[in-house]
Amino acid sequence: MPDNDHRIDARDWSLLALLSILWGGSFFFNGAALRELPPLTLVFLRVALGAAMLLPLLRAHGIGFPRSWTGWAPFIAIGLLNNVVPFSLIAIGQTFIPSGLASILNATTPMFTVAVMIAAGQEALQMRRLAGVALGFVGVILLRGWGFETRPGQGLGILLCLGGALSYGFAALAARPLLKDAAPLGTATFQLMSSTVMIAVVAGVVEQPWQLPMPSLTTWLAVLGLAGLSTALAYIVFFQIVRRSGASNVMLVTLLIPVTAILLGWLVLDEPISGREIAGSIVIASALLVIDGRAFSLLRKLSAAISGSREALRCETEKRGPNPR
């Protein structure tokens, strides 16, 4: 059954803003931790610690584990597409390109998500949504700019980050039908547990993390922030939005991430905001209004009301006849 064009209510807009802060921090945490940790080991620590943080909450809420392979299968699929593949590709990509460029590339996720949904027959082709997503990406480019330091392997890094964004699109396609009846806390925990097992095998074979030197305190703090805020808490919020507003809408968060990063820098670090950044934020806000659609509905109603008033006035004028001179 195609996924209808869900609109986002005020509560989910606030959750999207929170999620943009949590996920926006992941690029910072990744950049800090990758100075001492190889990418696959970092991904393993991210999902393993995230799962460990959620397990006590799972017990406190009385949510039991799936009891069969069939019960675990959806979480394995989502864990692969939503954690293992994109986290790994983006983390490896960030060893070649700066975090700012990685966040711009991550903002292509809504475009990939809409394309995947349309190709799978889960959404109708709507020019409004396509135009809104494209406009949002223009806003992200305007917001952050394309200026970045040229590095060896930059093209590979860009392709890896785009691959991660595409994987998120497929994860969005799978998430709602597979997990529509699951509690957000259980979904977040079980997908992270599944991801831990999968990435543990890959990281163990490729990087042999047990042979690495002990990371510094700064790196451990970055890993804890990545696991606790950008993973454990973020995925509870993520699956809550998926259940309420749909898979395509939740991926709009990637357009908000650069905006919240700049606002946080202004509020917390007293960083100045340039005119380009203000213009980019306005473009992104306009794109979100286009995608949401209610602004167009309001304009249509207003236009219809104005047309009706003009028609009524014209009829009244014709009834009265020509004005005397």
C-alpha positions, 0 to 999 in steps of 0.5 A: 500500500503506498505511503500517503503524503503524511504531514508533520504536526507541531510535536513532530516538528519539535522532535525533528529539531531535536533529532537534527541536534542529536545527529548533527553532533555525530559529525563532530564526534566522528571527526574527534574520535577518528583521530585515534580510532579506525572507522569500523572500530568506532562504529562498533563502539557506537552501536555497542555502547548505544545498545548497552545504554538502552538495555536498562530502559528496555527492562524498566519498560517491561519490553521483552526480546524477540523469541524467534529468528522471524522476530529478529529478522526485521531488526537485523535488516534495519540494523544493516541498512540504518546502522552498519552500512551508512555508519561505516561508509560515512565514518570511512568517508570522513577519513578523506573529507572534512566533517562539514562536507560530510554533513552536506552530502548527508543532506542528500538523504531526503532526495534518495529517500523520496526516489527509493519510495517512488521506485518501490511504489510506496509514494506517488510522484509529487512534483511538490515534494521533489521540488521541496527536497531539491530546494532544501539541498540548494539551501544546504549548499548555500548555508555551508558553502562548497569551500573545503580543503582539497585532500587525497581520496576526496572523490572516494570520500564523497562517494562513500558518504553518498552511499551512506545517504542512499542506504538511509533511503532504503532503511526508510523504505523498510522501517515502517512496514517491518516495524510499524507495531514495535515500540520505538524503544524496543526498535532502537535497542534491537536494531543496535544489538543486531548491528553490534553483532554484524559490525563486530565481525567486520571490524574484528576481521579488518581492523583487529581492534584488540591490538590498538593502543588505548585511546585518550580521554578526549576520544572516549568522551567523543565516543560516549557522546556519539553512542549516548546522544547521537545513537541511543537517544536519537534512534528513540526519537527517530522511530517515534517520528517514523511511526507518526509522520512517515519515513520520508518526512523523518529524513527531512532532519538531514536538511535541518542538521546544518542549520542547527549546527550553525545555531548551536555555534552561535548560541553556545560558542558565540560564533558569528552568523553570516548573511549567506547562512541566514539566506541558506536557512531561509531557503531551507525553511521555505523548502520544508514548507513546500514539502509539508504542503500546508502552506499551499493549501492555505494559499489555495483557500485564501485565493479561492476566498478572494476570488469568491469575494470578487465574484460576489462583488461583480454580481452585486454590481451587475444587479445594481446597474451602471453607476449614475454620472 
